[in-house]
Amino acid sequence: MRIEDMASDERKKEIENIRMKALFKCEHGQKRKATIDQFVCGKCGKSECTYYQMQTRSADEPAMTTYVTCVSCNHHWKFC
C-alpha cells in the first residue's frame, strides 16, 4: 500500500491539485502551440485554445487525459 492510498479524500484532492498545477507550469516553458477552435472556454466563452494529451492512468487503460488552455484568458482544464 502506498502512502497516497492512506490519505483522506480531502488530502487526495489537494495532491491532485498540486500535480495539475505542476503540469501546467511545466507547459509554460514550451513553444507556443497552434490554436484550435474545437474547445470553448468556460471562463471567457472564446474558442481559441491549445491542448495536449497525456496518459495519466495505468498503461493498460487506453484513455488519454486531454489538457486544454485558453489562449485569451489562460484558463485551463482537463477531461478524460
HTML snippet that shows the backbone in 3Dmol.js (N, CA, C, O; Angstrom):
<script src="https://3Dmol.org/build/3Dmol-min.js"></script>
<div id="view" style="width:600px;height:400px;position:relative"></div>
<script>
const pdb = `
ATOM      1  N   MET A   1       0.852  -1.183   0.000  1.00  0.00           N
ATOM      2  CA  MET A   1       0.000   0.000   0.000  1.00  0.00           C
ATOM      3  C   MET A   1       0.896   1.245   0.000  1.00  0.00           C
ATOM      4  O   MET A   1       1.872   1.327   0.746  1.00  0.00           O
ATOM      5  N   ARG A   2       0.543   2.197  -0.845  1.00  0.00           N
ATOM      6  CA  ARG A   2       1.310   3.439  -0.927  1.00  0.00           C
ATOM      7  C   ARG A   2       0.804   4.440   0.114  1.00  0.00           C
ATOM      8  O   ARG A   2      -0.299   4.299   0.643  1.00  0.00           O
ATOM      9  N   ILE A   3       1.610   5.428   0.393  1.00  0.00           N
ATOM     10  CA  ILE A   3       1.237   6.469   1.355  1.00  0.00           C
ATOM     11  C   ILE A   3       0.003   7.221   0.862  1.00  0.00           C
ATOM     12  O   ILE A   3      -0.885   7.549   1.649  1.00  0.00           O
ATOM     13  N   GLU A   4      -0.051   7.496  -0.457  1.00  0.00           N
ATOM     14  CA  GLU A   4      -1.196   8.228  -1.012  1.00  0.00           C
ATOM     15  C   GLU A   4      -2.505   7.471  -0.827  1.00  0.00           C
ATOM     16  O   GLU A   4      -3.566   8.084  -0.705  1.00  0.00           O
ATOM     17  N   ASP A   5      -2.437   6.131  -0.804  1.00  0.00           N
ATOM     18  CA  ASP A   5      -3.644   5.324  -0.623  1.00  0.00           C
ATOM     19  C   ASP A   5      -4.248   5.498   0.767  1.00  0.00           C
ATOM     20  O   ASP A   5      -5.450   5.311   0.954  1.00  0.00           O
ATOM     21  N   MET A   6      -3.417   5.855   1.734  1.00  0.00           N
ATOM     22  CA  MET A   6      -3.889   6.015   3.111  1.00  0.00           C
ATOM     23  C   MET A   6      -4.379   7.432   3.406  1.00  0.00           C
ATOM     24  O   MET A   6      -4.923   7.685   4.481  1.00  0.00           O
ATOM     25  N   ALA A   7      -4.194   8.351   2.468  1.00  0.00           N
ATOM     26  CA  ALA A   7      -4.589   9.740   2.687  1.00  0.00           C
ATOM     27  C   ALA A   7      -6.110   9.879   2.663  1.00  0.00           C
ATOM     28  O   ALA A   7      -6.817   9.084   2.044  1.00  0.00           O
ATOM     29  N   SER A   8      -6.587  10.904   3.348  1.00  0.00           N
ATOM     30  CA  SER A   8      -8.028  11.182   3.343  1.00  0.00           C
ATOM     31  C   SER A   8      -8.442  11.677   1.957  1.00  0.00           C
ATOM     32  O   SER A   8      -7.593  12.055   1.151  1.00  0.00           O
ATOM     33  N   ASP A   9      -9.733  11.675   1.686  1.00  0.00           N
ATOM     34  CA  ASP A   9     -10.232  12.144   0.391  1.00  0.00           C
ATOM     35  C   ASP A   9      -9.858  13.605   0.154  1.00  0.00           C
ATOM     36  O   ASP A   9      -9.519  13.995  -0.963  1.00  0.00           O
ATOM     37  N   GLU A  10      -9.921  14.399   1.206  1.00  0.00           N
ATOM     38  CA  GLU A  10      -9.568  15.814   1.090  1.00  0.00           C
ATOM     39  C   GLU A  10      -8.098  15.971   0.701  1.00  0.00           C
ATOM     40  O   GLU A  10      -7.760  16.788  -0.156  1.00  0.00           O
ATOM     41  N   ARG A  11      -7.237  15.192   1.328  1.00  0.00           N
ATOM     42  CA  ARG A  11      -5.803  15.259   1.023  1.00  0.00           C
ATOM     43  C   ARG A  11      -5.522  14.757  -0.401  1.00  0.00           C
ATOM     44  O   ARG A  11      -4.655  15.297  -1.088  1.00  0.00           O
ATOM     45  N   LYS A  12      -6.246  13.734  -0.837  1.00  0.00           N
ATOM     46  CA  LYS A  12      -6.070  13.230  -2.200  1.00  0.00           C
ATOM     47  C   LYS A  12      -6.410  14.314  -3.220  1.00  0.00           C
ATOM     48  O   LYS A  12      -5.733  14.437  -4.241  1.00  0.00           O
ATOM     49  N   LYS A  13      -7.455  15.104  -2.951  1.00  0.00           N
ATOM     50  CA  LYS A  13      -7.818  16.203  -3.844  1.00  0.00           C
ATOM     51  C   LYS A  13      -6.725  17.267  -3.858  1.00  0.00           C
ATOM     52  O   LYS A  13      -6.406  17.821  -4.911  1.00  0.00           O
ATOM     53  N   GLU A  14      -6.149  17.555  -2.685  1.00  0.00           N
ATOM     54  CA  GLU A  14      -5.063  18.529  -2.607  1.00  0.00           C
ATOM     55  C   GLU A  14      -3.857  18.063  -3.419  1.00  0.00           C
ATOM     56  O   GLU A  14      -3.242  18.850  -4.137  1.00  0.00           O
ATOM     57  N   ILE A  15      -3.527  16.784  -3.298  1.00  0.00           N
ATOM     58  CA  ILE A  15      -2.399  16.223  -4.046  1.00  0.00           C
ATOM     59  C   ILE A  15      -2.652  16.319  -5.546  1.00  0.00           C
ATOM     60  O   ILE A  15      -1.751  16.675  -6.305  1.00  0.00           O
ATOM     61  N   GLU A  16      -3.863  16.006  -5.974  1.00  0.00           N
ATOM     62  CA  GLU A  16      -4.208  16.089  -7.400  1.00  0.00           C
ATOM     63  C   GLU A  16      -4.112  17.528  -7.893  1.00  0.00           C
ATOM     64  O   GLU A  16      -3.631  17.764  -9.002  1.00  0.00           O
ATOM     65  N   ASN A  17      -4.561  18.500  -7.088  1.00  0.00           N
ATOM     66  CA  ASN A  17      -4.453  19.913  -7.472  1.00  0.00           C
ATOM     67  C   ASN A  17      -3.000  20.335  -7.615  1.00  0.00           C
ATOM     68  O   ASN A  17      -2.659  21.070  -8.543  1.00  0.00           O
ATOM     69  N   ILE A  18      -2.144  19.884  -6.715  1.00  0.00           N
ATOM     70  CA  ILE A  18      -0.717  20.205  -6.785  1.00  0.00           C
ATOM     71  C   ILE A  18      -0.115  19.626  -8.060  1.00  0.00           C
ATOM     72  O   ILE A  18       0.663  20.295  -8.741  1.00  0.00           O
ATOM     73  N   ARG A  19      -0.468  18.396  -8.382  1.00  0.00           N
ATOM     74  CA  ARG A  19       0.048  17.762  -9.604  1.00  0.00           C
ATOM     75  C   ARG A  19      -0.417  18.505 -10.849  1.00  0.00           C
ATOM     76  O   ARG A  19       0.360  18.702 -11.783  1.00  0.00           O
ATOM     77  N   MET A  20      -1.686  18.919 -10.867  1.00  0.00           N
ATOM     78  CA  MET A  20      -2.220  19.645 -12.019  1.00  0.00           C
ATOM     79  C   MET A  20      -1.506  20.983 -12.209  1.00  0.00           C
ATOM     80  O   MET A  20      -1.149  21.346 -13.330  1.00  0.00           O
ATOM     81  N   LYS A  21      -1.300  21.713 -11.114  1.00  0.00           N
ATOM     82  CA  LYS A  21      -0.609  22.999 -11.207  1.00  0.00           C
ATOM     83  C   LYS A  21       0.809  22.813 -11.722  1.00  0.00           C
ATOM     84  O   LYS A  21       1.288  23.612 -12.527  1.00  0.00           O
ATOM     85  N   ALA A  22       1.486  21.763 -11.263  1.00  0.00           N
ATOM     86  CA  ALA A  22       2.850  21.495 -11.717  1.00  0.00           C
ATOM     87  C   ALA A  22       2.880  21.176 -13.210  1.00  0.00           C
ATOM     88  O   ALA A  22       3.779  21.625 -13.921  1.00  0.00           O
ATOM     89  N   LEU A  23       1.902  20.401 -13.691  1.00  0.00           N
ATOM     90  CA  LEU A  23       1.842  20.080 -15.121  1.00  0.00           C
ATOM     91  C   LEU A  23       1.657  21.336 -15.959  1.00  0.00           C
ATOM     92  O   LEU A  23       2.328  21.506 -16.977  1.00  0.00           O
ATOM     93  N   PHE A  24       0.756  22.215 -15.543  1.00  0.00           N
ATOM     94  CA  PHE A  24       0.501  23.421 -16.313  1.00  0.00           C
ATOM     95  C   PHE A  24       1.671  24.392 -16.241  1.00  0.00           C
ATOM     96  O   PHE A  24       1.929  25.102 -17.213  1.00  0.00           O
ATOM     97  N   LYS A  25       2.390  24.445 -15.115  1.00  0.00           N
ATOM     98  CA  LYS A  25       3.571  25.305 -15.026  1.00  0.00           C
ATOM     99  C   LYS A  25       4.668  24.799 -15.952  1.00  0.00           C
ATOM    100  O   LYS A  25       5.379  25.600 -16.558  1.00  0.00           O
ATOM    101  N   CYS A  26       4.814  23.503 -16.069  1.00  0.00           N
ATOM    102  CA  CYS A  26       5.809  22.928 -16.979  1.00  0.00           C
ATOM    103  C   CYS A  26       5.498  23.291 -18.420  1.00  0.00           C
ATOM    104  O   CYS A  26       6.411  23.483 -19.223  1.00  0.00           O
ATOM    105  N   GLU A  27       4.237  23.386 -18.751  1.00  0.00           N
ATOM    106  CA  GLU A  27       3.843  23.688 -20.122  1.00  0.00           C
ATOM    107  C   GLU A  27       4.203  25.119 -20.517  1.00  0.00           C
ATOM    108  O   GLU A  27       4.422  25.373 -21.701  1.00  0.00           O
ATOM    109  N   HIS A  28       4.272  26.053 -19.587  1.00  0.00           N
ATOM    110  CA  HIS A  28       4.514  27.456 -19.920  1.00  0.00           C
ATOM    111  C   HIS A  28       5.884  27.683 -20.545  1.00  0.00           C
ATOM    112  O   HIS A  28       6.058  28.640 -21.300  1.00  0.00           O
ATOM    113  N   GLY A  29       6.851  26.835 -20.254  1.00  0.00           N
ATOM    114  CA  GLY A  29       8.181  26.995 -20.818  1.00  0.00           C
ATOM    115  C   GLY A  29       8.314  26.467 -22.231  1.00  0.00           C
ATOM    116  O   GLY A  29       9.359  26.651 -22.855  1.00  0.00           O
ATOM    117  N   GLN A  30       7.307  25.828 -22.744  1.00  0.00           N
ATOM    118  CA  GLN A  30       7.379  25.227 -24.069  1.00  0.00           C
ATOM    119  C   GLN A  30       7.025  26.236 -25.153  1.00  0.00           C
ATOM    120  O   GLN A  30       6.509  27.318 -24.876  1.00  0.00           O
ATOM    121  N   LYS A  31       7.317  25.853 -26.398  1.00  0.00           N
ATOM    122  CA  LYS A  31       6.970  26.699 -27.537  1.00  0.00           C
ATOM    123  C   LYS A  31       5.461  26.850 -27.641  1.00  0.00           C
ATOM    124  O   LYS A  31       4.704  25.997 -27.180  1.00  0.00           O
ATOM    125  N   ARG A  32       5.043  27.934 -28.247  1.00  0.00           N
ATOM    126  CA  ARG A  32       3.614  28.195 -28.453  1.00  0.00           C
ATOM    127  C   ARG A  32       3.037  27.153 -29.409  1.00  0.00           C
ATOM    128  O   ARG A  32       3.634  26.854 -30.442  1.00  0.00           O
ATOM    129  N   LYS A  33       1.900  26.617 -29.068  1.00  0.00           N
ATOM    130  CA  LYS A  33       1.250  25.601 -29.885  1.00  0.00           C
ATOM    131  C   LYS A  33       0.210  26.256 -30.788  1.00  0.00           C
ATOM    132  O   LYS A  33      -0.212  27.389 -30.559  1.00  0.00           O
ATOM    133  N   ALA A  34      -0.184  25.529 -31.799  1.00  0.00           N
ATOM    134  CA  ALA A  34      -1.221  26.027 -32.705  1.00  0.00           C
ATOM    135  C   ALA A  34      -2.553  26.096 -31.963  1.00  0.00           C
ATOM    136  O   ALA A  34      -2.857  25.237 -31.135  1.00  0.00           O
ATOM    137  N   THR A  35      -3.333  27.108 -32.262  1.00  0.00           N
ATOM    138  CA  THR A  35      -4.642  27.237 -31.622  1.00  0.00           C
ATOM    139  C   THR A  35      -5.688  26.475 -32.435  1.00  0.00           C
ATOM    140  O   THR A  35      -5.582  26.339 -33.654  1.00  0.00           O
ATOM    141  N   ILE A  36      -6.683  25.991 -31.730  1.00  0.00           N
ATOM    142  CA  ILE A  36      -7.785  25.273 -32.360  1.00  0.00           C
ATOM    143  C   ILE A  36      -9.097  25.869 -31.867  1.00  0.00           C
ATOM    144  O   ILE A  36      -9.123  26.594 -30.873  1.00  0.00           O
ATOM    145  N   ASP A  37     -10.171  25.565 -32.557  1.00  0.00           N
ATOM    146  CA  ASP A  37     -11.476  26.087 -32.144  1.00  0.00           C
ATOM    147  C   ASP A  37     -12.438  24.972 -31.749  1.00  0.00           C
ATOM    148  O   ASP A  37     -13.653  25.164 -31.775  1.00  0.00           O
ATOM    149  N   GLN A  38     -11.906  23.813 -31.385  1.00  0.00           N
ATOM    150  CA  GLN A  38     -12.750  22.682 -31.009  1.00  0.00           C
ATOM    151  C   GLN A  38     -13.259  22.772 -29.576  1.00  0.00           C
ATOM    152  O   GLN A  38     -14.251  22.130 -29.232  1.00  0.00           O
ATOM    153  N   PHE A  39     -12.599  23.554 -28.743  1.00  0.00           N
ATOM    154  CA  PHE A  39     -12.987  23.680 -27.341  1.00  0.00           C
ATOM    155  C   PHE A  39     -13.432  25.111 -27.069  1.00  0.00           C
ATOM    156  O   PHE A  39     -12.892  26.053 -27.648  1.00  0.00           O
ATOM    157  N   VAL A  40     -14.407  25.273 -26.197  1.00  0.00           N
ATOM    158  CA  VAL A  40     -14.888  26.600 -25.803  1.00  0.00           C
ATOM    159  C   VAL A  40     -14.542  26.806 -24.336  1.00  0.00           C
ATOM    160  O   VAL A  40     -14.837  25.953 -23.498  1.00  0.00           O
ATOM    161  N   CYS A  41     -13.926  27.924 -24.028  1.00  0.00           N
ATOM    162  CA  CYS A  41     -13.525  28.238 -22.659  1.00  0.00           C
ATOM    163  C   CYS A  41     -14.761  28.503 -21.803  1.00  0.00           C
ATOM    164  O   CYS A  41     -15.644  29.265 -22.195  1.00  0.00           O
ATOM    165  N   GLY A  42     -14.815  27.880 -20.651  1.00  0.00           N
ATOM    166  CA  GLY A  42     -15.929  28.084 -19.738  1.00  0.00           C
ATOM    167  C   GLY A  42     -15.847  29.398 -18.992  1.00  0.00           C
ATOM    168  O   GLY A  42     -16.831  29.834 -18.394  1.00  0.00           O
ATOM    169  N   LYS A  43     -14.680  30.039 -19.017  1.00  0.00           N
ATOM    170  CA  LYS A  43     -14.497  31.294 -18.295  1.00  0.00           C
ATOM    171  C   LYS A  43     -14.823  32.508 -19.174  1.00  0.00           C
ATOM    172  O   LYS A  43     -15.602  33.373 -18.774  1.00  0.00           O
ATOM    173  N   CYS A  44     -14.223  32.573 -20.378  1.00  0.00           N
ATOM    174  CA  CYS A  44     -14.436  33.752 -21.228  1.00  0.00           C
ATOM    175  C   CYS A  44     -15.334  33.474 -22.433  1.00  0.00           C
ATOM    176  O   CYS A  44     -15.778  34.412 -23.095  1.00  0.00           O
ATOM    177  N   GLY A  45     -15.608  32.207 -22.727  1.00  0.00           N
ATOM    178  CA  GLY A  45     -16.505  31.852 -23.819  1.00  0.00           C
ATOM    179  C   GLY A  45     -15.875  31.836 -25.203  1.00  0.00           C
ATOM    180  O   GLY A  45     -16.560  31.551 -26.186  1.00  0.00           O
ATOM    181  N   LYS A  46     -14.584  32.134 -25.300  1.00  0.00           N
ATOM    182  CA  LYS A  46     -13.918  32.127 -26.602  1.00  0.00           C
ATOM    183  C   LYS A  46     -13.475  30.713 -26.953  1.00  0.00           C
ATOM    184  O   LYS A  46     -13.378  29.844 -26.086  1.00  0.00           O
ATOM    185  N   SER A  47     -13.211  30.499 -28.222  1.00  0.00           N
ATOM    186  CA  SER A  47     -12.825  29.160 -28.663  1.00  0.00           C
ATOM    187  C   SER A  47     -11.399  29.127 -29.214  1.00  0.00           C
ATOM    188  O   SER A  47     -11.102  28.332 -30.106  1.00  0.00           O
ATOM    189  N   GLU A  48     -10.529  29.969 -28.699  1.00  0.00           N
ATOM    190  CA  GLU A  48      -9.117  29.954 -29.070  1.00  0.00           C
ATOM    191  C   GLU A  48      -8.361  29.207 -27.982  1.00  0.00           C
ATOM    192  O   GLU A  48      -8.062  29.771 -26.930  1.00  0.00           O
ATOM    193  N   CYS A  49      -8.054  27.947 -28.230  1.00  0.00           N
ATOM    194  CA  CYS A  49      -7.442  27.105 -27.207  1.00  0.00           C
ATOM    195  C   CYS A  49      -6.290  26.297 -27.779  1.00  0.00           C
ATOM    196  O   CYS A  49      -6.220  26.058 -28.984  1.00  0.00           O
ATOM    197  N   THR A  50      -5.397  25.885 -26.909  1.00  0.00           N
ATOM    198  CA  THR A  50      -4.379  24.901 -27.246  1.00  0.00           C
ATOM    199  C   THR A  50      -4.645  23.684 -26.380  1.00  0.00           C
ATOM    200  O   THR A  50      -5.307  23.780 -25.346  1.00  0.00           O
ATOM    201  N   TYR A  51      -4.125  22.535 -26.807  1.00  0.00           N
ATOM    202  CA  TYR A  51      -4.329  21.342 -25.996  1.00  0.00           C
ATOM    203  C   TYR A  51      -3.196  20.355 -26.211  1.00  0.00           C
ATOM    204  O   TYR A  51      -2.474  20.423 -27.205  1.00  0.00           O
ATOM    205  N   TYR A  52      -3.053  19.445 -25.272  1.00  0.00           N
ATOM    206  CA  TYR A  52      -2.166  18.305 -25.428  1.00  0.00           C
ATOM    207  C   TYR A  52      -2.777  17.143 -24.676  1.00  0.00           C
ATOM    208  O   TYR A  52      -3.620  17.330 -23.798  1.00  0.00           O
ATOM    209  N   GLN A  53      -2.350  15.945 -25.025  1.00  0.00           N
ATOM    210  CA  GLN A  53      -2.874  14.744 -24.383  1.00  0.00           C
ATOM    211  C   GLN A  53      -1.740  13.991 -23.711  1.00  0.00           C
ATOM    212  O   GLN A  53      -0.609  13.966 -24.196  1.00  0.00           O
ATOM    213  N   MET A  54      -2.074  13.377 -22.579  1.00  0.00           N
ATOM    214  CA  MET A  54      -1.088  12.638 -21.817  1.00  0.00           C
ATOM    215  C   MET A  54      -1.768  11.446 -21.167  1.00  0.00           C
ATOM    216  O   MET A  54      -2.917  11.532 -20.735  1.00  0.00           O
ATOM    217  N   GLN A  55      -1.057  10.348 -21.102  1.00  0.00           N
ATOM    218  CA  GLN A  55      -1.602   9.177 -20.424  1.00  0.00           C
ATOM    219  C   GLN A  55      -1.317   9.334 -18.939  1.00  0.00           C
ATOM    220  O   GLN A  55      -0.161   9.303 -18.518  1.00  0.00           O
ATOM    221  N   THR A  56      -2.366   9.501 -18.149  1.00  0.00           N
ATOM    222  CA  THR A  56      -2.200   9.733 -16.717  1.00  0.00           C
ATOM    223  C   THR A  56      -2.648   8.551 -15.880  1.00  0.00           C
ATOM    224  O   THR A  56      -2.462   8.549 -14.663  1.00  0.00           O
ATOM    225  N   ARG A  57      -3.222   7.568 -16.501  1.00  0.00           N
ATOM    226  CA  ARG A  57      -3.669   6.375 -15.785  1.00  0.00           C
ATOM    227  C   ARG A  57      -2.715   5.238 -16.088  1.00  0.00           C
ATOM    228  O   ARG A  57      -1.698   5.443 -16.752  1.00  0.00           O
ATOM    229  N   SER A  58      -3.022   4.060 -15.619  1.00  0.00           N
ATOM    230  CA  SER A  58      -2.122   2.931 -15.829  1.00  0.00           C
ATOM    231  C   SER A  58      -2.016   2.584 -17.315  1.00  0.00           C
ATOM    232  O   SER A  58      -2.890   2.927 -18.111  1.00  0.00           O
ATOM    233  N   ALA A  59      -0.942   1.908 -17.665  1.00  0.00           N
ATOM    234  CA  ALA A  59      -0.646   1.629 -19.073  1.00  0.00           C
ATOM    235  C   ALA A  59      -1.683   0.736 -19.739  1.00  0.00           C
ATOM    236  O   ALA A  59      -1.830   0.777 -20.960  1.00  0.00           O
ATOM    237  N   ASP A  60      -2.400  -0.066 -18.970  1.00  0.00           N
ATOM    238  CA  ASP A  60      -3.377  -0.966 -19.584  1.00  0.00           C
ATOM    239  C   ASP A  60      -4.720  -0.290 -19.860  1.00  0.00           C
ATOM    240  O   ASP A  60      -5.616  -0.920 -20.422  1.00  0.00           O
ATOM    241  N   GLU A  61      -4.876   0.975 -19.476  1.00  0.00           N
ATOM    242  CA  GLU A  61      -6.104   1.718 -19.761  1.00  0.00           C
ATOM    243  C   GLU A  61      -5.876   2.588 -20.997  1.00  0.00           C
ATOM    244  O   GLU A  61      -4.920   3.363 -21.038  1.00  0.00           O
ATOM    245  N   PRO A  62      -6.733   2.469 -21.994  1.00  0.00           N
ATOM    246  CA  PRO A  62      -6.497   3.185 -23.249  1.00  0.00           C
ATOM    247  C   PRO A  62      -6.812   4.683 -23.202  1.00  0.00           C
ATOM    248  O   PRO A  62      -6.386   5.421 -24.090  1.00  0.00           O
ATOM    249  N   ALA A  63      -7.524   5.134 -22.218  1.00  0.00           N
ATOM    250  CA  ALA A  63      -7.976   6.533 -22.181  1.00  0.00           C
ATOM    251  C   ALA A  63      -6.808   7.496 -21.960  1.00  0.00           C
ATOM    252  O   ALA A  63      -5.928   7.259 -21.132  1.00  0.00           O
ATOM    253  N   MET A  64      -6.829   8.580 -22.718  1.00  0.00           N
ATOM    254  CA  MET A  64      -5.845   9.647 -22.566  1.00  0.00           C
ATOM    255  C   MET A  64      -6.547  10.826 -21.897  1.00  0.00           C
ATOM    256  O   MET A  64      -7.742  11.038 -22.102  1.00  0.00           O
ATOM    257  N   THR A  65      -5.808  11.586 -21.102  1.00  0.00           N
ATOM    258  CA  THR A  65      -6.339  12.798 -20.495  1.00  0.00           C
ATOM    259  C   THR A  65      -5.964  13.966 -21.393  1.00  0.00           C
ATOM    260  O   THR A  65      -4.811  14.083 -21.809  1.00  0.00           O
ATOM    261  N   THR A  66      -6.919  14.826 -21.692  1.00  0.00           N
ATOM    262  CA  THR A  66      -6.691  15.988 -22.542  1.00  0.00           C
ATOM    263  C   THR A  66      -6.621  17.231 -21.666  1.00  0.00           C
ATOM    264  O   THR A  66      -7.526  17.488 -20.872  1.00  0.00           O
ATOM    265  N   TYR A  67      -5.546  18.002 -21.811  1.00  0.00           N
ATOM    266  CA  TYR A  67      -5.343  19.244 -21.077  1.00  0.00           C
ATOM    267  C   TYR A  67      -5.521  20.395 -22.061  1.00  0.00           C
ATOM    268  O   TYR A  67      -4.852  20.445 -23.094  1.00  0.00           O
ATOM    269  N   VAL A  68      -6.424  21.320 -21.738  1.00  0.00           N
ATOM    270  CA  VAL A  68      -6.760  22.426 -22.635  1.00  0.00           C
ATOM    271  C   VAL A  68      -6.444  23.745 -21.938  1.00  0.00           C
ATOM    272  O   VAL A  68      -6.702  23.902 -20.745  1.00  0.00           O
ATOM    273  N   THR A  69      -5.880  24.696 -22.696  1.00  0.00           N
ATOM    274  CA  THR A  69      -5.587  26.026 -22.174  1.00  0.00           C
ATOM    275  C   THR A  69      -6.177  27.069 -23.112  1.00  0.00           C
ATOM    276  O   THR A  69      -5.964  27.015 -24.323  1.00  0.00           O
ATOM    277  N   CYS A  70      -6.910  28.008 -22.556  1.00  0.00           N
ATOM    278  CA  CYS A  70      -7.482  29.100 -23.340  1.00  0.00           C
ATOM    279  C   CYS A  70      -6.382  30.123 -23.628  1.00  0.00           C
ATOM    280  O   CYS A  70      -5.689  30.567 -22.712  1.00  0.00           O
ATOM    281  N   VAL A  71      -6.225  30.491 -24.888  1.00  0.00           N
ATOM    282  CA  VAL A  71      -5.204  31.454 -25.279  1.00  0.00           C
ATOM    283  C   VAL A  71      -5.575  32.855 -24.793  1.00  0.00           C
ATOM    284  O   VAL A  71      -4.690  33.643 -24.459  1.00  0.00           O
ATOM    285  N   SER A  72      -6.849  33.172 -24.749  1.00  0.00           N
ATOM    286  CA  SER A  72      -7.306  34.515 -24.392  1.00  0.00           C
ATOM    287  C   SER A  72      -7.136  34.836 -22.912  1.00  0.00           C
ATOM    288  O   SER A  72      -6.595  35.885 -22.562  1.00  0.00           O
ATOM    289  N   CYS A  73      -7.598  33.933 -22.034  1.00  0.00           N
ATOM    290  CA  CYS A  73      -7.597  34.248 -20.597  1.00  0.00           C
ATOM    291  C   CYS A  73      -6.713  33.310 -19.769  1.00  0.00           C
ATOM    292  O   CYS A  73      -6.656  33.445 -18.547  1.00  0.00           O
ATOM    293  N   ASN A  74      -6.025  32.364 -20.414  1.00  0.00           N
ATOM    294  CA  ASN A  74      -5.121  31.417 -19.753  1.00  0.00           C
ATOM    295  C   ASN A  74      -5.834  30.470 -18.793  1.00  0.00           C
ATOM    296  O   ASN A  74      -5.186  29.841 -17.956  1.00  0.00           O
ATOM    297  N   HIS A  75      -7.139  30.360 -18.900  1.00  0.00           N
ATOM    298  CA  HIS A  75      -7.890  29.379 -18.100  1.00  0.00           C
ATOM    299  C   HIS A  75      -7.548  27.992 -18.630  1.00  0.00           C
ATOM    300  O   HIS A  75      -7.450  27.799 -19.842  1.00  0.00           O
ATOM    301  N   HIS A  76      -7.364  27.024 -17.730  1.00  0.00           N
ATOM    302  CA  HIS A  76      -7.040  25.678 -18.190  1.00  0.00           C
ATOM    303  C   HIS A  76      -7.888  24.649 -17.475  1.00  0.00           C
ATOM    304  O   HIS A  76      -8.294  24.841 -16.329  1.00  0.00           O
ATOM    305  N   TRP A  77      -8.152  23.542 -18.174  1.00  0.00           N
ATOM    306  CA  TRP A  77      -8.970  22.466 -17.639  1.00  0.00           C
ATOM    307  C   TRP A  77      -8.536  21.163 -18.284  1.00  0.00           C
ATOM    308  O   TRP A  77      -7.753  21.148 -19.233  1.00  0.00           O
ATOM    309  N   LYS A  78      -9.063  20.068 -17.746  1.00  0.00           N
ATOM    310  CA  LYS A  78      -8.740  18.750 -18.284  1.00  0.00           C
ATOM    311  C   LYS A  78     -10.002  17.914 -18.366  1.00  0.00           C
ATOM    312  O   LYS A  78     -10.995  18.191 -17.694  1.00  0.00           O
ATOM    313  N   PHE A  79      -9.947  16.898 -19.192  1.00  0.00           N
ATOM    314  CA  PHE A  79     -11.016  15.902 -19.238  1.00  0.00           C
ATOM    315  C   PHE A  79     -10.445  14.604 -19.780  1.00  0.00           C
ATOM    316  O   PHE A  79      -9.432  14.588 -20.480  1.00  0.00           O
ATOM    317  N   CYS A  80     -11.125  13.517 -19.436  1.00  0.00           N
ATOM    318  CA  CYS A  80     -10.667  12.187 -19.862  1.00  0.00           C
ATOM    319  C   CYS A  80     -11.492  11.680 -21.017  1.00  0.00           C
ATOM    320  O   CYS A  80     -11.253  10.577 -21.509  1.00  0.00           O
TER     321      CYS A  80
END
`;
const viewer = $3Dmol.createViewer("view");
viewer.addModel(pdb, "pdb");
viewer.setStyle({}, {cartoon: {color: "spectrum"}});
viewer.zoomTo();
viewer.render();
</script>
